[in-house]
Protein backbone atom coordinates (compact mmCIF):
# COMPACT_ATOMS: atom_id res chain seq x y z
CA UNK A 1 0.00 0.00 0.00
CA UNK A 2 1.36 3.37 -1.01
CA UNK A 3 2.07 5.83 1.79
CA UNK A 4 0.38 8.86 0.23
CA UNK A 5 1.94 11.38 2.62
CA UNK A 6 5.42 10.05 1.76
CA UNK A 7 4.57 10.13 -1.96
CA UNK A 8 3.32 13.71 -1.67
CA UNK A 9 6.57 14.68 0.07
CA UNK A 10 8.64 13.09 -2.72
CA UNK A 11 6.62 14.98 -5.34
CA UNK A 12 6.63 18.31 -3.48
CA UNK A 13 9.52 19.80 -5.55
CA UNK A 14 7.38 19.63 -8.69
CA UNK A 15 5.48 22.74 -9.74
CA UNK A 16 2.19 20.91 -10.21
CA UNK A 17 1.10 17.49 -9.00
CA UNK A 18 -2.21 15.95 -9.96
CA UNK A 19 -3.65 12.58 -9.08
CA UNK A 20 -5.96 11.29 -11.80
CA UNK A 21 -8.32 8.55 -10.70
CA UNK A 22 -10.40 6.73 -13.26
CA UNK A 23 -13.54 5.34 -11.66
CA UNK A 24 -15.14 2.34 -13.30
CA UNK A 25 -18.61 1.08 -12.47
CA UNK A 26 -18.27 -1.61 -9.84
CA UNK A 27 -20.13 -4.25 -11.83
CA UNK A 28 -17.62 -3.93 -14.65
CA UNK A 29 -14.67 -3.49 -12.29
CA UNK A 30 -15.48 -6.60 -10.24
CA UNK A 31 -16.04 -8.63 -13.40
CA UNK A 32 -12.73 -7.41 -14.86
CA UNK A 33 -10.80 -8.32 -11.71
CA UNK A 34 -12.52 -11.72 -11.62
CA UNK A 35 -11.51 -12.36 -15.25
CA UNK A 36 -7.89 -11.69 -14.27
CA UNK A 37 -8.14 -14.22 -11.43
CA UNK A 38 -9.52 -16.83 -13.83
CA UNK A 39 -6.80 -16.13 -16.40
CA UNK A 40 -4.18 -16.51 -13.67
CA UNK A 41 -5.94 -19.66 -12.41
CA UNK A 42 -6.29 -18.18 -8.92
CA UNK A 43 -10.00 -18.85 -8.55
CA UNK A 44 -13.05 -19.79 -10.54
CA UNK A 45 -15.60 -19.43 -7.73
CA UNK A 46 -17.64 -16.54 -9.03
CA UNK A 47 -20.39 -16.46 -6.39
CA UNK A 48 -17.82 -16.32 -3.55
CA UNK A 49 -15.87 -13.65 -5.40
CA UNK A 50 -18.94 -11.43 -5.84
CA UNK A 51 -19.99 -11.93 -2.23
CA UNK A 52 -16.53 -10.96 -0.99
CA UNK A 53 -16.43 -7.88 -3.19
CA UNK A 54 -19.83 -6.75 -1.94
CA UNK A 55 -19.17 -7.37 1.75
CA UNK A 56 -15.50 -6.36 2.09
CA UNK A 57 -15.49 -3.91 -0.85
CA UNK A 58 -12.31 -5.65 -2.01
CA UNK A 59 -11.74 -7.98 -4.94
CA UNK A 60 -8.51 -9.95 -4.44
CA UNK A 61 -7.25 -7.05 -2.36
CA UNK A 62 -8.22 -4.39 -4.90
CA UNK A 63 -10.62 -1.79 -3.47
CA UNK A 64 -13.85 -1.60 -5.45
CA UNK A 65 -15.33 1.15 -3.31
CA UNK A 66 -14.10 4.39 -4.88
CA UNK A 67 -14.53 6.18 -1.55
CA UNK A 68 -11.91 3.92 0.05
CA UNK A 69 -9.42 4.86 -2.62
CA UNK A 70 -10.22 8.55 -2.49
CA UNK A 71 -9.96 8.60 1.32
CA UNK A 72 -6.55 6.95 1.05
CA UNK A 73 -5.31 9.39 -1.63
CA UNK A 74 -6.45 12.33 0.52
CA UNK A 75 -4.12 11.21 3.33
CA UNK A 76 -1.35 12.82 1.30
CA UNK A 77 -2.89 15.05 -1.33
CA UNK A 78 -5.32 17.97 -1.25
CA UNK A 79 -8.76 17.54 -2.86
CA UNK A 80 -7.90 20.15 -5.51
CA UNK A 81 -5.00 17.93 -6.63
CA UNK A 82 -7.35 15.05 -7.42
CA UNK A 83 -9.18 14.66 -10.72
CA UNK A 84 -11.79 11.92 -10.92
CA UNK A 85 -12.75 10.62 -14.35
CA UNK A 86 -15.68 8.37 -15.24
CA UNK A 87 -14.33 5.50 -17.31
CA UNK A 88 -17.56 5.16 -19.30
CA UNK A 89 -17.41 8.82 -20.33
CA UNK A 90 -13.75 8.94 -21.25
CA UNK A 91 -13.93 5.64 -23.11
CA UNK A 92 -16.50 7.19 -25.44
CA UNK A 93 -14.76 10.59 -25.75
CA UNK A 94 -13.28 11.61 -29.13
CA UNK A 95 -9.84 10.01 -29.21
CA UNK A 96 -10.79 7.73 -26.33
CA UNK A 97 -9.07 7.33 -22.98
CA UNK A 98 -5.68 8.19 -24.43
CA UNK A 99 -6.83 11.56 -25.75
CA UNK A 100 -8.44 12.47 -22.43
CA UNK A 101 -5.13 11.84 -20.64
CA UNK A 102 -3.16 13.70 -23.31
CA UNK A 103 -5.52 16.65 -22.87
CA UNK A 104 -4.94 16.59 -19.10
CA UNK A 105 -1.21 16.90 -19.70
CA UNK A 106 -1.81 20.01 -21.72
CA UNK A 107 0.46 20.34 -24.70
CA UNK A 108 0.44 16.70 -25.69
CA UNK A 109 0.00 15.34 -29.20
CA UNK A 110 -3.30 14.17 -30.67
CA UNK A 111 -4.02 10.49 -30.02
CA UNK A 112 -4.38 9.74 -33.73
CA UNK A 113 -0.81 11.00 -34.32
CA UNK A 114 0.63 8.24 -32.14
CA UNK A 115 1.40 4.72 -33.25
CA UNK A 116 -1.05 2.09 -32.08
CA UNK A 117 0.07 -1.03 -30.28
CA UNK A 118 -0.68 -4.41 -31.74
CA UNK A 119 -3.41 -6.59 -30.31
CA UNK A 120 -0.77 -8.80 -28.66
CA UNK A 121 0.36 -5.79 -26.58
CA UNK A 122 -3.12 -4.48 -25.81
CA UNK A 123 -4.83 -5.34 -22.54
CA UNK A 124 -8.15 -6.51 -23.92
CA UNK A 125 -10.32 -8.53 -21.58
CA UNK A 126 -11.69 -11.79 -22.91
CA UNK A 127 -15.43 -12.25 -23.37
CA UNK A 128 -16.72 -12.62 -19.80
CA UNK A 129 -19.24 -15.40 -20.35
CA UNK A 130 -16.89 -17.27 -22.65
CA UNK A 131 -14.16 -17.08 -20.03
CA UNK A 132 -16.57 -18.26 -17.34
CA UNK A 133 -17.55 -21.28 -19.44
CA UNK A 134 -13.90 -22.00 -20.25
CA UNK A 135 -13.04 -21.83 -16.54
CA UNK A 136 -15.80 -24.33 -15.76
CA UNK A 137 -14.60 -26.73 -18.48
CA UNK A 138 -10.87 -26.46 -17.72
CA UNK A 139 -10.48 -24.79 -14.30
CA UNK A 140 -6.81 -25.64 -13.85
CA UNK A 141 -5.63 -24.79 -17.36
CA UNK A 142 -4.34 -21.51 -18.71
CA UNK A 143 -6.81 -20.19 -21.29
CA UNK A 144 -6.21 -21.47 -24.81
CA UNK A 145 -7.04 -18.65 -27.24
CA UNK A 146 -8.39 -20.98 -29.93
CA UNK A 147 -10.64 -22.91 -27.57
CA UNK A 148 -11.87 -19.73 -25.92
CA UNK A 149 -12.68 -18.28 -29.37
CA UNK A 150 -14.73 -21.40 -30.22
CA UNK A 151 -16.67 -21.14 -26.95
CA UNK A 152 -17.37 -17.44 -27.50
CA UNK A 153 -18.50 -18.11 -31.08
CA UNK A 154 -20.93 -20.77 -29.83
CA UNK A 155 -22.30 -18.47 -27.12
CA UNK A 156 -22.69 -15.50 -29.43
CA UNK A 157 -23.98 -17.42 -32.43
CA UNK A 158 -26.03 -14.82 -34.26
CA UNK A 159 -25.58 -12.17 -31.53
CA UNK A 160 -23.05 -9.38 -31.09
CA UNK A 161 -24.14 -8.00 -27.70
CA UNK A 162 -21.53 -7.96 -24.92
CA UNK A 163 -21.84 -10.75 -22.37
CA UNK A 164 -21.56 -10.77 -18.61
CA UNK A 165 -20.96 -13.36 -15.92
CA UNK A 166 -23.68 -11.94 -13.69
CA UNK A 167 -27.23 -13.06 -13.23
CA UNK A 168 -29.73 -10.18 -13.06
CA UNK A 169 -29.95 -10.75 -9.30
CA UNK A 170 -26.15 -10.51 -8.86
CA UNK A 171 -25.94 -7.39 -11.02
CA UNK A 172 -28.75 -5.72 -9.06
CA UNK A 173 -27.09 -6.66 -5.76
CA UNK A 174 -23.77 -5.08 -6.80
CA UNK A 175 -25.59 -1.92 -7.86
CA UNK A 176 -27.57 -1.81 -4.59
CA UNK A 177 -24.38 -2.13 -2.53
CA UNK A 178 -22.27 0.43 -4.37
CA UNK A 179 -24.68 3.03 -5.80
CA UNK A 180 -25.20 4.72 -2.41
CA UNK A 181 -21.43 4.75 -1.79
CA UNK A 182 -20.74 6.36 -5.15
C-alpha positions in Angstrom: 0.0 0.0 0.0 1.4 3.4 -1.0 2.1 5.8 1.8 0.4 8.9 0.2 1.9 11.4 2.6 5.4 10.1 1.8 4.6 10.1 -2.0 3.3 13.7 -1.7 6.6 14.7 0.1 8.6 13.1 -2.7 6.6 15.0 -5.3 6.6 18.3 -3.5 9.5 19.8 -5.5 7.4 19.6 -8.7 5.5 22.7 -9.7 2.2 20.9 -10.2 1.1 17.5 -9.0 -2.2 15.9 -10.0 -3.7 12.6 -9.1 -6.0 11.3 -11.8 -8.3 8.5 -10.7 -10.4 6.7 -13.3 -13.5 5.3 -11.7 -15.1 2.3 -13.3 -18.6 1.1 -12.5 -18.3 -1.6 -9.8 -20.1 -4.2 -11.8 -17.6 -3.9 -14.6 -14.7 -3.5 -12.3 -15.5 -6.6 -10.2 -16.0 -8.6 -13.4 -12.7 -7.4 -14.9 -10.8 -8.3 -11.7 -12.5 -11.7 -11.6 -11.5 -12.4 -15.2 -7.9 -11.7 -14.3 -8.1 -14.2 -11.4 -9.5 -16.8 -13.8 -6.8 -16.1 -16.4 -4.2 -16.5 -13.7 -5.9 -19.7 -12.4 -6.3 -18.2 -8.9 -10.0 -18.8 -8.6 -13.0 -19.8 -10.5 -15.6 -19.4 -7.7 -17.6 -16.5 -9.0 -20.4 -16.5 -6.4 -17.8 -16.3 -3.5 -15.9 -13.6 -5.4 -18.9 -11.4 -5.8 -20.0 -11.9 -2.2 -16.5 -11.0 -1.0 -16.4 -7.9 -3.2 -19.8 -6.7 -1.9 -19.2 -7.4 1.8 -15.5 -6.4 2.1 -15.5 -3.9 -0.8 -12.3 -5.6 -2.0 -11.7 -8.0 -4.9 -8.5 -10.0 -4.4 -7.3 -7.1 -2.4 -8.2 -4.4 -4.9 -10.6 -1.8 -3.5 -13.8 -1.6 -5.5 -15.3 1.2 -3.3 -14.1 4.4 -4.9 -14.5 6.2 -1.5 -11.9 3.9 0.1 -9.4 4.9 -2.6 -10.2 8.6 -2.5 -10.0 8.6 1.3 -6.5 7.0 1.1 -5.3 9.4 -1.6 -6.5 12.3 0.5 -4.1 11.2 3.3 -1.4 12.8 1.3 -2.9 15.1 -1.3 -5.3 18.0 -1.3 -8.8 17.5 -2.9 -7.9 20.2 -5.5 -5.0 17.9 -6.6 -7.3 15.0 -7.4 -9.2 14.7 -10.7 -11.8 11.9 -10.9 -12.8 10.6 -14.4 -15.7 8.4 -15.2 -14.3 5.5 -17.3 -17.6 5.2 -19.3 -17.4 8.8 -20.3 -13.7 8.9 -21.2 -13.9 5.6 -23.1 -16.5 7.2 -25.4 -14.8 10.6 -25.8 -13.3 11.6 -29.1 -9.8 10.0 -29.2 -10.8 7.7 -26.3 -9.1 7.3 -23.0 -5.7 8.2 -24.4 -6.8 11.6 -25.8 -8.4 12.5 -22.4 -5.1 11.8 -20.6 -3.2 13.7 -23.3 -5.5 16.7 -22.9 -4.9 16.6 -19.1 -1.2 16.9 -19.7 -1.8 20.0 -21.7 0.5 20.3 -24.7 0.4 16.7 -25.7 0.0 15.3 -29.2 -3.3 14.2 -30.7 -4.0 10.5 -30.0 -4.4 9.7 -33.7 -0.8 11.0 -34.3 0.6 8.2 -32.1 1.4 4.7 -33.3 -1.0 2.1 -32.1 0.1 -1.0 -30.3 -0.7 -4.4 -31.7 -3.4 -6.6 -30.3 -0.8 -8.8 -28.7 0.4 -5.8 -26.6 -3.1 -4.5 -25.8 -4.8 -5.3 -22.5 -8.2 -6.5 -23.9 -10.3 -8.5 -21.6 -11.7 -11.8 -22.9 -15.4 -12.3 -23.4 -16.7 -12.6 -19.8 -19.2 -15.4 -20.3 -16.9 -17.3 -22.7 -14.2 -17.1 -20.0 -16.6 -18.3 -17.3 -17.5 -21.3 -19.4 -13.9 -22.0 -20.3 -13.0 -21.8 -16.5 -15.8 -24.3 -15.8 -14.6 -26.7 -18.5 -10.9 -26.5 -17.7 -10.5 -24.8 -14.3 -6.8 -25.6 -13.8 -5.6 -24.8 -17.4 -4.3 -21.5 -18.7 -6.8 -20.2 -21.3 -6.2 -21.5 -24.8 -7.0 -18.7 -27.2 -8.4 -21.0 -29.9 -10.6 -22.9 -27.6 -11.9 -19.7 -25.9 -12.7 -18.3 -29.4 -14.7 -21.4 -30.2 -16.7 -21.1 -26.9 -17.4 -17.4 -27.5 -18.5 -18.1 -31.1 -20.9 -20.8 -29.8 -22.3 -18.5 -27.1 -22.7 -15.5 -29.4 -24.0 -17.4 -32.4 -26.0 -14.8 -34.3 -25.6 -12.2 -31.5 -23.1 -9.4 -31.1 -24.1 -8.0 -27.7 -21.5 -8.0 -24.9 -21.8 -10.8 -22.4 -21.6 -10.8 -18.6 -21.0 -13.4 -15.9 -23.7 -11.9 -13.7 -27.2 -13.1 -13.2 -29.7 -10.2 -13.1 -29.9 -10.8 -9.3 -26.2 -10.5 -8.9 -25.9 -7.4 -11.0 -28.8 -5.7 -9.1 -27.1 -6.7 -5.8 -23.8 -5.1 -6.8 -25.6 -1.9 -7.9 -27.6 -1.8 -4.6 -24.4 -2.1 -2.5 -22.3 0.4 -4.4 -24.7 3.0 -5.8 -25.2 4.7 -2.4 -21.4 4.7 -1.8 -20.7 6.4 -5.1 
